[in-house]
Every structure is written in C-alpha cells, then in structure tokens.
Amino acid sequence: MQIQFDTVREFATWWYKQGSPIRPPFENPVYVTDIAYSLCIYREGNCQVELYICKPNTESPTHYHPGVDSLFVYLGGNLEFGKEDGSFLDLSAMQKPDPTNKHHALLGKNLDSLEAAPHSLRVFKEGGAFLSFEKWNKQAPTSVTVNWVGEMVGDQHEQTIQNTKEK
C-alpha cells in the first residue's frame, strides 16, 4: 500500500522520521542538465526526494514546475535560490561552518516552492548540493528537471526533456 501525503512538508517530516531512507526507483532515477545531475533517492506514492548536485559557476533561468509542490533543503557548497520576483536570497553571510558542530551553517535550511511558483538557482565557484522534496499533485512523479516551464538551462537540458517525451 502506497502512502499519500497532503503536503510536501508532511512528506519531508515523515521521510526524516523514517531515518531518511534511500530507495531509488528502477526506472529513470537519473537526469542530467547543463548545470546539474539529479538522482531520485526515494519515492513513495505521490512524493519523492531528488538529490541535486550542481556544477560550479552556473545559474538557472526563472522557471516553475506545474503540478508540483517542492521543499528545497540545503546540503552543501555555495548556492542561492531565486525568489518569484527574480531576486536571490543573499546567503553569503551563512557561507561558514556552524561553530557548534563544524557542519555548514546552511545545512538543513529550507525553502518552499509551491505549485507553479517561479524560482531560480545560482551556484558559485564551489558548486552546491540540495535535496528537492516533491509532492506531485496531478501526475505520477518523474523529475522536476523534465517537468519544467521556462527557458531551459542549455542544450543538454533540452535533450533530456526531448528524450523523456520520446519514451
């Protein structure tokens, strides 16, 4: 029996309480663009967790993912998430170790992106990584890399989306 969740935050809380299990789906777990690699590390019902590892010195244009609510959780590196108005959250003051545990000060910090909310990403010279918790409201989960409305990040991204449509 698959579990269904009412909100993406409810799913994220449940996933952490389960011990942050890793169980990539057999079909199409990896997607590649010009700026990032994504791996679906867990899927349950209408929700999933994708790990994004981003290339240094890259940026995505403003875009959105129809039918998907997301919660982005910072893991490491140096990146900023863009808001709906195109401005970025300045995280430069947080680019340091947390004095209490020596992990990155941003580790575990999160940002909601509800259905169809425009957002973007800017990655600095160190590269970056984050988790994308996703609740798919209208279709079975695949990847927000291919469920994308807006300018693509490059030729590889366009090819990845085209390959998905041909399946």
C-alpha positions, 0 to 999 in steps of 0.5 A, spaced: 500 500 500 502 506 497 502 512 502 499 519 500 501 525 503 497 532 503 503 536 503 510 536 501 512 538 508 508 532 511 512 528 506 519 531 508 517 530 516 515 523 515 521 521 510 526 524 516 522 520 521 523 514 517 531 515 518 531 518 511 531 512 507 534 511 500 530 507 495 531 509 488 526 507 483 528 502 477 526 506 472 529 513 470 532 515 477 537 519 473 537 526 469 542 530 467 542 538 465 547 543 463 548 545 470 546 539 474 545 531 475 539 529 479 538 522 482 531 520 485 533 517 492 526 515 494 519 515 492 513 513 495 506 514 492 505 521 490 512 524 493 519 523 492 526 526 494 531 528 488 538 529 490 541 535 486 548 536 485 550 542 481 556 544 477 560 550 479 559 557 476 552 556 473 545 559 474 538 557 472 533 561 468 526 563 472 522 557 471 516 553 475 514 546 475 506 545 474 503 540 478 508 540 483 509 542 490 517 542 492 521 543 499 528 545 497 533 543 503 540 545 503 546 540 503 552 543 501 557 548 497 555 555 495 548 556 492 542 561 492 535 560 490 531 565 486 525 568 489 518 569 484 520 576 483 527 574 480 531 576 486 536 571 490 536 570 497 543 573 499 546 567 503 553 569 503 553 571 510 551 563 512 557 561 507 561 558 514 561 552 518 556 552 524 561 553 530 557 548 534 558 542 530 563 544 524 557 542 519 555 548 514 551 553 517 546 552 511 545 545 512 538 543 513 535 550 511 529 550 507 525 553 502 518 552 499 516 552 492 509 551 491 505 549 485 507 553 479 511 558 483 517 561 479 524 560 482 531 560 480 538 557 482 545 560 482 551 556 484 558 559 485 565 557 484 564 551 489 558 548 486 552 546 491 548 540 493 540 540 495 535 535 496 528 537 492 522 534 496 516 533 491 509 532 492 506 531 485 499 533 485 496 531 478 501 526 475 505 520 477 512 523 479 518 523 474 523 529 475 522 536 476 528 537 471 523 534 465 517 537 468 519 544 467 516 551 464 521 556 462 527 557 458 531 551 459 538 551 462 542 549 455 542 544 450 543 538 454 537 540 458 533 540 452 535 533 450 533 530 456 526 533 456 526 531 448 528 524 450 523 523 456 517 525 451 520 520 446 519 514 451 
